[in-house]
């Protein structure tokens, strides 16, 4: 049964992940299709360049990005038209790791970027350029000379636009809106988890890895924002943005590693722990190299990628093993197991999807023709969303699980606390109620009832008749006093009622009415009551004893009247 | 009862913590986001005319605020200035936010740009919008004119947030100002979506299904509300009237919140509350229809929503929970937390709303400050409810982890042999049950460790324990995943292998090989030695009889071994299957 439950959980996490993927893709398609068409007055100039590498003739560029070698120079010629109804024609494109100068047709400098950085041997980050084309340069061809500052640098010919700057910026935003939303979501959710973990320190100590899950999500969000050139909108410094991008990329495996490790036995942690230390060391060395200006962080890209790749395969194997091992030791810790499974599933898909992204970016591919090509790191974002979904799912399982347990407990307690024959509370419940409310100093009236002649009926007419006699009385009691706080059967023919209505006169009237009604049904009983104020200290058991004494007084009276023997 | 009190206390402290976290985080983020520089930070003076009557001049980013009366429908506010030289700016521009009005921008008396004029002429709804107007290259010294055509009555702040700067800088400033709403709105939107997916994929008959779905819906709605209020939806939802979205989504969120809160009521109250919800639903429909017909703009009399909200959310403030049953303190607590989230959310929104109202009516000097407070209050209010939900989930998880751990410890004691860490007799019974249920054939191997008593007597009990542990380890290594092994008594072990006799013999050979190897490697004065007997479950009618059979065979083997060794080990014990001695 338990394994079936786990399987169901697994299926559910699969379903949820699929649903999230589906929603993700739908939203993305909607956004990209609605923004694919360029507004009027914007030219996509991705194909209208002429490029020349050193000493060659000008050619039309390939549509695929070409990686440049360090020190390689590329010259680009481009015709800048005047657009109707536009006053601020400008050019928008992305450069990565290249410095460049832009000249107009007379060889006058219009714009330059990164030449000073190149001389100082500082890092040249990826940057989105919005370059205003001055009036004098329009209607002629412009010349851009790029110098690659690192291996693997590139000029992004693909997303180059020409037009009014206002519209250019709008389109820039809109084309990245999905990445913006998703990145902010991941960051925000991660931030929330971290904050919660931070504040509720002692409280979630048993919740393995909430903190690291939060960190991981925050990291993914940060990475996607940087990767889509959106982080620089907030800090306005591309150098910081690029640095953060590489940093968050390097922290990604470490955090995933920690997330897996948190969920494991301490015995099995030695190797993962070592690997984690190793990777942290690597990050430290990379940062050190960067700040000592030996190697810039963006030149280490291939090294980082290689390490990530190796690690990803290791992690996939590790996760598979862990999941298999977990399958064997299920049992008591069902819900912990289920939730762990959910999180593993999330991490698994996260790693797989990041690998997809990794291959795409390494080969310089984009996601396809129909999809808006400006969003990057799409799969990582999807992985993050699935991870969040699976985490929430695991929380849901816990909630539902505890709720079911609670329900079962309630039902059991209900069984334990009712009298089987009459359906009223049983003695255990009454005693517990009295004990609890004695402490609270509850002001109440306790009535004690006793049936007359039960023994006789049992002896003469049999036990079934006796039972019917008892249930008849219980029904009568419920009919008259069903709304009172507690009705219970204390033993054979003894019943109890506790009410918080302190109006004794009214109670006396009601009891007498019930007594008359009972007489019609051939049921005879005695009763006595006591108010909690009568007993100093207000111990309800004592009050009950008092009521009992009074009841016996009445009972004696009854026997005298009827002239029978006491039973 | 004491425990109950403690729980409610802890719930209160958690609520306070959530409150502090949310507010602190909001202030922190706002504070971080306000670190930006203007390239140009000088006030421009505007001359103001209402319907061509001069009313004075104003400066700063809200020039009209201290000057005139509220504008009415059809009024035209004209603002004029001569642009100063801002120095070398690559893309000079200015930014503004207009409410319920269309704007024409004129440079040197020529129309330069128009915003929403077509809507104004057609008489369709305009709402509030952010505009970014880029200026010509040679802007310095030119005369610029803004003509603001008002569409609604009683607009006291038609145009504000007027900033001159370079265009990228303006984007940057705008993004920083709305960083809090944009990020928390993204969180709310997508979190709500994911929660909705999850609660939908859980079964419908789950007790909490409806309330979870409702809160997920509410979360998404609040995200949409937040984004539309600050005009950010334009980034991803083109061509949508932002104000319309804001008003409609806030009405719907209120409705959903009302339904959600109605779920905690008793029967009678629930009926009353349902009536209120239906009335409000019809009211919302009516408002939308009226707006569509152009009779009453949706933003007018929006203060009524507060009254409606008060009625809709009354159950939360009355807090008439279903009669508290015994033993549900934990759920009570979780309800309390969620209700607290709802309450705080609503109160914060009231604060935010009154900030806007007061800002536009009375404290005009503090307009910017009030906008800041509004951002924090609104975002905080929106975030509190989902955070409470999240904390609620986390608490359940913690609790269930704790219970699991306790349970785990207990089961370990119950089902595991303390010394050898092998399963004990109780788990043997479970295992047999599962095999019997599956109606499969399996081999039963009964094993007896030779010479335990001898070792105990001669070398002490510590050595005897070592012998048992070593033997158990060997068993685990050999049988491992192939079968099930357990310790049934002092020196008796039992293996179940769900395979044929030959396979079992094979395993046992490997076991004795391993024991010999261990004897050679570890230099103990005693030796690992065992006798075993196998029986197929199919050979007998019941497990019990098959076990007897295996035991007998083992015993015969042992006698043979003993005869072979004839080493004076005593053999007077009468052997019976150990589970009978039990």
Interface residues (C-beta under 8 A of the other chain):
Chain A: X12 X15 X16 X19 X20 X23 X31 X34 X35 X87 X88 X90 X130 X132 X134 X135 X164 X165 X166 X169 X173 X174 X177 X178 X180 X181 X182 X184 X185 X187 X188 X189 X191 X192 X193 X195 X196 X199 X200 X203 X204 X206 X207 X208 X210 X233 X234 X236 X328 X331 X332 X333 X334 X335 X336 X339 X385 X388 X389 X392 X393 X394 X395 X396 X398 X399 X400 X401 X402 X403 X405 X406 X409 X410 X413 X436 X439 X440
Chain B: X1 X14 X17 X21 X25 X33 X36 X90 X91 X93 X132 X133 X134 X136 X137 X167 X168 X171 X172 X175 X176 X179 X182 X183 X184 X186 X187 X189 X190 X191 X193 X194 X195 X197 X198 X199 X201 X202 X206 X207 X208 X212 X235 X236 X238 X325 X326 X327 X328 X330 X331 X387 X390 X391 X392 X393 X394 X395 X396 X397 X398 X399 X400 X401 X402 X403 X404 X405 X407 X408 X411 X481
